[in-house]
Amino acid sequence: MNGTTEKSSRSGYIDRAELKVAPELAAFIERDVLPGTGVDTDTFWAGLSALAHDFGPVNATLLERRAELQLAIDSWHKERIGLAHDGDAYKAFLSEIGYLLPEGSDFHIETNNVDPEIATIPGPQLVVPITNARFALNAANARWGSLYDVLYGTDVMGGMPPKGAYDQGRGARVVARSRVFLDDIFPLEGMSHADATCYQVCDGALSVDGSPLQAPEKFIGYRGVPESPDALLLCNHHLHVELIFDRSHSIGSQDRAGLADVRLESAISAIMDCEDSVACVDAADKVTAYRNWLGLMKGDLSENLEKNGKQITRSLHPDVIYHGPDGKPVSVKARALMLVRNVGHLMTNPAIYDRAGGEIFEGLMDAMMTTVIAMHDLKKTTGQRNSTTGSVYVVKPKMHGPDEVAFTDRVFTHVEAVLGLPQYTVKLGIMDEERRTSVNLKECIRAAKNRLVFINTGFLDRTGDEIHTSMCAGPFSRKAFIKRKGWLAAYENQNVDIGLECGLSGRAQIGKGMWAMPDRMADMLDEKIEHPKSGANCAWVPSPTAATLHATHYHKVDVFAVQARLAENGRRAYVDALLDIPTASYQKWSRAQIRREVENNAQGILGYVVRWVDQGIGCSKVLDINDVGLMEDRATCRISAQHIANWIHHNIIDEAEVQDIMRRMAEVVDRQNANDPNYQPMAPSFDGIAFQAACELVLDGVKQPSGYTEPRLHARRLEFKAKEQAKAR
């Protein structure tokens, strides 16, 4: 142990460099993580101890600053109750208190050693809970997806496929639609892919029944033999498409050209999430998260599962080698580039205690743990690699303003020094999801200019913070109407425009948020093309299926051309528009409208919280009040809870009525989960821990720091786990 001694402390916790560490976490780090990194145990724990004891107080001060600013904003609004909102005075006030900072001179980010998946390949991005190994593997392997499968298996073809055997008619329509895609993206000279009978490689070029591609440079390579290839590799807008030929295949045998499938490069990157989509409240949970991240970085993560009555083992897909047009091998990645999302600055975790007996900040723990684990990828010189440029990609959520971003930069500089990594090995993704970050975005980017590889808008958290920040300004509009207000378009446009001003194009991702309805792929295909049209070179999707469908948008839209046009025209929105608070100008809602709005919010909260507290599920498809499945995580819970809290605060509805609605919606959620054997009903007693947690998020929403749900959810989940452990004794 390199001189490290174990001492019993805090109910089994062990001493490490003035820290008290849960034994399962200490064992995992020392036995599984550190070997192979070149970092000894004493160095690691001393470095983490310095984070806890030197950076922890700074972290606490930053949180205090959040509270001070919120108190000042609340007071400003309270003093002006009944008066018309004065936008100029409000802006001046925010500047006076240091909430709104001066915008500095122009600059470009200086981030180096960025992988092409971030810098130059536009496309979909998945976000998955790292605690679920199967989901993590599916996301990593979603780099490629079958266009045939996603067209056949979703509602994109006009309704879901019939149950039972393969529908030949639907399959024929899928093939025809795929040929249309090929004609649009890879047109041939003088003919259509629909009429093709023979695909060949002749003299290093693709020939289809003797016709070349209109853009011959889009042919990248092949597998098999040139005169009858097994696969052809094409490329458009930096995205690959693979044509699979197999005349023994059920589809290929019926196709004149033997084309059995069209596969698209789909999820270009994937965020392995330690934050909003997981429920990690203690050392055991954190070890599960870190262990899966370790398996991904080592490349040996696997999961045994049953599919179609057969036991299979899922693991990371290997890269694929093609013959290039010049005869030289072309290697193509088969896995999404993986980023890891750490937690924000707010929460602590009982996995580790500092010298004063307090829980250390979880974000500091994540910084050290996820980076040292990623060293297993950095140490590779051959085989499957995540980063080919020697970088670690960390997404940092829920930062409030440039000071917090600068703090994060300093944290990772410390981590790099402890671990012996070059400065700026760790690249940083900034979630533009808090109001103080949005209105100071350029300065936030400046604070991380040597690390920045990602800015992303997140409507739900951003709206949750909008409501909480302006809680005392008045009642907010109904949620559907909040989306229609001018502030949202300004927020989305400014994010892109400032990103382009700061030189992100061709160097970093400008991202857009999640499609929240995983079963409504036809709607997604119609609507989500707006993201690349807006200048975003990546956007979040809820599944590998959605990634493949969304990838078609990046073939149709040349994002970098869009970015170039936008950059020429300058900003479309400024801070003034972002400060236009979306309170309701028309408040003559009927009682039925009020109750329906609150019912919808309450039902979503309960459906999410009951799984979070009782089963430790941090992200799931939850049926809404209309039985439509929606992807829910803490961000969606935050906005719903804050919205009800705002209406209670302004007497749109009283607490007693809200409590009645919560009870009735609990019965709805119970019915929706009746077939889940692990589900514990909330009705009729309404005294369960999960139901209490959901009510607290609403009734105490005004008091929650920044309106976050984590403090109450963590406390209630720990309570539930303790209760279950007591039962088992």
Secondary structure, 3 states (H helix, E strand, C coil): CCCCCCCEECCCEEEECCEEECHHHHHHHHHHHCCCCCCCHHHHHHHHHHHHHHHHHHHHHHHHHHHHHHHHHHHHHHCCCCCCCCHHHHHHHHHHCCCCCCCCCCCCCCCCCCCHHHHCCCEEEEEEECCCHHHHHHHHHHHEEEHHHHHHHCHHHCCCCCCCCCCHHHHHHHHHHHHHHHHHHCCECCCCHHHCCCEEEECCEEEECCEEECCHHHEEEEEEECCEEEEEEEEECCEEEEEEECCCCCCHHHCCCCEEEEEEECCCEEEEECCCCCCCCCHHHHHHHHHHHHHHHHCCCEEEEEECCEEEEEECCCCEEEECCCCCEEEECCCCEEEEECCCCCCEEEEEECCCCCEEEHHHHHHHHHHHHHHHHHCCCCCCCCCCCCCEEEEECCCCCHHHHHHHHHHHHHHHHHHCCCCCCEEEEEEECCHHHHCCHHHHHHHCCCCEEEEEECHHHHHHHHHHHCHHHCCECCHHHHCCCHHHHHHHHHHHHHHHHCCCCCCCEEEECCCCCCCCHHHHHHHCCHHHHCCCCEEEECCHHHHHHHHHHHHHCCHHHHHHHHHHHCCCCCHHHHCCCCECCCCCCCHHHHHHHHHHHHHHHHHHHHHHHHHCCCCEEEECCCCCEEEECHHHHHHHHHHHHHHHHCCCCCHHHHHHHHHHHHHHHHHHCCCCCCCCCCCCCCCCHHHHHHHHHHHCHHHCHHHCCHHHHHHHHHHHHHHHHHHHC
